[in-house]
Amino acid sequence: MNLTLKIWRQPDASSAGAMHTYQLSDVSPDMSFLEMLDVLNEQLNEKGEDPVAFDHDCREGICGSCGLMINGDAHGPEVTTTCQLHMRSFSDGETITIEPWRSDAFPVIKDLVVDRSAFDRIVQQGGYISVNTGSAPEAHSVPVPREDALRAFNVATCIGCGACVAACPNGSASLFMGAKITHLGELPQGQPERDSRVVNMVAQHDHEGFGGCTNIGACTAACPKEIPLDVISQLNKDLRTAIRHGH
């Protein structure tokens, strides 16, 4: 495959960026998207040029480190992470536009690398759960309905990649936050701090500059773990309850 790549290049957070065009030949359709970028960077290194900076870690769709806007779509044309996207999803001769996540709350550090520490600060505001110390409790001492357990486990698959924010026209992180709120809210261990957790996390979300949710649904459509939109309803429900309780 022969490709034309239009890539956002930005030397640092304080400098202006611009799109740069590169030609890449003999790309195997079996390569992952990140492997394709590796090949480009090898060629740039050979020419003495600065390689394209991009985030990655496990390259197995688990860690959430990778994340790019590819032809205007978060993670590209497939519902998966960027590292699990393969070049067979593109056509020979195609022009591919590659940009960093689009969000004021995710400022660019360099090229395609953005600062997603706002997510960490939201999670930190969620605090801890209160549990007794000592030996592990007997497995059946605290019964949890099967449907509640399944829902908690399903939404806990959120990897915090930020695709929901990048895809949302408002730049909202409500899907991410709703997944974290619902995960703990469905389980007995999450009940003691349930009210304070949601109030503090929402406050931090707004402080970081994320936008509000208007239920467009672009977030869940882009989510590689297919987190359902109803976690945002759960988030709003928990917030209203917490406010009624005086938080």
C-alpha angles and dihedrals in degrees: 000000000000115000141184112217122199106193132181109240121191121163096209144340095275097048130082118254135213141185116266124195124223133179117220124187136192095023111172115229087222093063119104116238091253091050087055089054089048089057091050091050092051089056092047090050091051089054092049092247127136111266120235111266115223136159122253140140125153097019087205100098092256112096101049094223098123119072132150139163103239116190088338096308125109106247090356136267097329129067095248141085120287092250091056093048111104130206092242084080087071134061132241110266094019124147112228121197114206123191138161122258110295109232137110087221090059103055117194115255097182133338106317096352117104133185108249096171088118086079090055092052091050090052091047089056087057087071124193137311122247114240134156116257124229131061121358113275121246108276096241098040092097109039116210120192111247094238091052092050093048092050092048092050093045095053091042087070089080106123097194094239094148098232089129091059094044092050096045115095087214095047091237123167093198094119092053092045093044091053091054093045093047094045093061095030092063094056131070091235090063098054105086094062097029097115098042091044096059095042093050095044094049091048091052091046091056092043091055091058101251115152129244125267119251096175096250091145098221089123098061091040090059097039110114090206093047096234104189123244092236091079086075089055088051090050092053092045092052091047093053090048092050091051091051088052090057102259 
